[in-house]
Amino acid sequence: MKRFLACLVLIPLLISLVSPVGPLIAQSRPDAPGSQQPVRLSTPRIAPLPESQWTDQHRELVREYAPDGRVGNGLSTLLHVPELAEAIMRFVRFLDQESALEPRHRSLLLLRTAWLTHSQYHWSVFAATGREAGLTDAELRRVAVGPDADGWNDFDAAHLRLADQLYRNSSVTDQTWTTLGVRYNLVQMFEAVMNVNEFTLLATMFNAMGVQPDAWTSDRLPTDVAYRIATPDREPPLRNPRMAPLEGNGLRVSRTFNRHPRLAAARGGQGGFVLRGSPLSDHDRELLILRIGWNTQAEYEWAKHVGSVGRARDHGLEPLRIAEGPGAAGWSPFSVTLLTFADEIYRDAMVSDETWAAITAEFDTRETIAALMTVANYRLVSMSLNAFGVQILPTDERFPEIPGAQ
């Protein structure tokens, strides 16, 4: 019945994707993120898990990650999937409590990420911590204006540009990398990138689930600043790594992250949930991973999930059609939904009402949150791979060529 309802919801979407002469596949990638201001929901799509439904596992998570007894809407919504809440909160706590970045500079990264994703929830949190780090109300507003606003020094502005470039281009220009690298060591460069990427992950998930600001917060996104992102065109992919992987066996991505072993250990549960703890089928998981890898143009991620890690073809997936997108011929209605879901999260930091209805007609709450996490986590991975310059092997399968594709 759920699949039947999903097909009914998808009829208007399918009509929009098909022309009188066949499917429209020339534009195989969606518009860049930040092309328009992300939509904010005023009510939850997935409500926080009420305390009356908490198990001992939930209560243990609350004791661990909300020791003051104030359970925010973010954590209480993630409690629907407790093992995912544990994985996310462990990494967030590492970034919050063990950061090698100065609090002011970390606040600039987090606030700009909240502005780019238009995450009311995260702005309400980061504005308060930004003030604790010394940011004035005028500087908070200037974060929304962006890196070209009067008043920033070059180093402050570079943090805002890092967030802009990661969000919009899924990569970082040489100039921004060099400006930060003059003062930052390897650990600090890792953490600057990963703070933006992790809170892009969380913001898009919270936006889509409709997580609302906590009652005890008062800061909200500035309403008198136009939403605008001005970044240089994306530079060609790096041909040499900025962060060389450790010597040894194993995947280059793992050996790259292990240059910062404490961060790698804290982050590992997120990827572990997607690959080993998720309720999604192999087909659906790899479809979502490859589509976000294509959208972000992360060739290493693409190569590994077409190849030895994801084995796309073993799960009935043809990589060329994934690159062509939801307008390619031959997709089932629900595969169109999944591809559109990945495209919207990438482009809009949000999921449209129509796509949400189609997803939730097929998936229960746990599966829906897992699907969000799959796209958001592999967007984080893709942005990291591109920024660090993780290189594919000569034997890896490269991106397909699509004539006329953007």
Number of C-alpha atoms within 10 A of each C-alpha: 8 14 16 13 14 21 20 14 20 21 11 11 19 17 11 12 15 16 11 7 6 11 17 18 21 15 16 22 21 16 17 17 25 22 13 13 17 21 16 19 17 11 11 16 15 17 16 21 17 11 10 6 8 15 11 8 11 21 14 12 20 22 13 13 19 14 10 9 9 12 16 18 21 22 21 22 23 25 22 21 18 18 19 24 22 21 18 24 21 20 20 19 13 15 21 13 9 11 17 17 16 10 18 16 19 23 26 26 27 29 30 27 29 29 25 25 28 26 32 24 25 28 27 21 19 21 26 16 18 23 16 13 16 12 18 13 12 8 16 22 17 19 26 26 20 22 25 15 11 10 11 16 9 13 15 17 22 23 25 25 25 25 30 28 22 27 28 24 23 27 29 27 20 12 10 18 19 12 15 20 13 9 10 16 11 13 16 18 18 20 18 24 22 19 22 28 27 22 22 26 25 24 28 27 26 28 27 26 25 25 30 23 21 16 8 9 13 11 16 15 20 16 9 9 12 10 17 15 21 13 15 13 10 14 11 8 15 16 10 11 15 16 18 17 20 15 9 8 8 9 12 20 21 15 20 22 23 15 17 15 14 13 20 16 14 18 22 16 22 23 19 13 19 21 17 10 14 22 17 19 11 16 17 17 22 24 28 25 26 30 30 32 25 24 23 28 22 29 23 25 28 27 23 20 21 25 15 10 14 22 17 22 14 12 15 11 17 13 21 13 19 22 25 22 26 30 24 20 14 11 15 10 20 18 18 20 25 22 23 22 26 29 27 20 23 27 21 25 31 29 26 16 11 14 20 18 17 25 25 16 19 17 19 12 13 16 18 20 22 22 26 23 23 28 30 28 23 24 29 26 25 29 26 24 25 25 26 25 24 26 21 20 12 7 7 15 16 15 17 13 10 15 10 9 12 10
